[in-house]
Amino acid sequence: MQQQAPLGARNAESSGYVLYFQLASNGTRRACSLTIQAESANEAARIFRENWGEIESMARDGVSTGMVGKAPVSLTMS
């Protein structure tokens, strides 16, 4: 049986998995994309869910790269 990647996770080949989300602040929304270095889309989604608080803090503080758990990540906002 073939497994599909979780919704919102796209493979960026060797550069990792990209997950998209929105962040609301002061009545405005910002589109964000987070690239997570992981073995699979399911692992990337798990890392995202388990570390949401840290990811949200990174986005609110404008941090563009770092570590989430043991996974290197990069964050882009528009």
N, C-alpha and C positions, 0 to 999 in steps of 0.2 A: 504494500500500500504506500503510495507516494504522499509525503507531507508537504504542505504549502507553508510558505513564510507567513508569519502573523501580519495582519493588516497594518500598514504603516511602516513596515520594515522592508527596505529594498537593499539588495546586495550591491555593494560598490566594489565588487571583486576583491582584490588584495588590500584595498584601503579600508575595508570594514563594511558594516551594515549601517544604513542611514535610516533614522527614525525621525518623523516629523511631528511637531506639536505646536500649540499656541500658548502664549503666556499673556495673561491680562495684568495690566499695571496702570493705575491711575485712570481708569476708564478707557484705555486703549489696549489693543491686542497686537502682539508681535508674533510673527511666524518664526519658528525656530527649527533647525535641523541638527541632529546629533549623530555623529558618526562614532560607532562603537566597534572596537577591535574584538571580534568574537569568533568562535569556531563555527557557529550556525546562527541563522535568523532567530531560532527559538532561544538560544543562549543570549543573544543581543536583547531580545524582548524581556527576558528574565532579569538581566542586569539593569535594564531601564526601569522596570517595575520596582525592583528591590532597592534601587538607589534614587528614586524619584526626588526625595527631599534634597539630596546633595546636587542633583542635576538642576532642580529648580533654583537653588541658591546660586549655582554657577551662572545660570541665565540672568537672574536678577542682578548679580554683581558684575556682569559683563565679562566673565572669564571665558576665554575661547578654547583653551586646551587644559587637560589635566588627567587625573586618574579617578575613575569611579569604581570602587571596590579594587579589583586587580586589573581592570581593563582600561587601556588608554582611550581617551575620548577627545573629540573636537566638536565645538559648538559654533553654529552660525546663526545669526539672528538678522531679521530684516524688518 
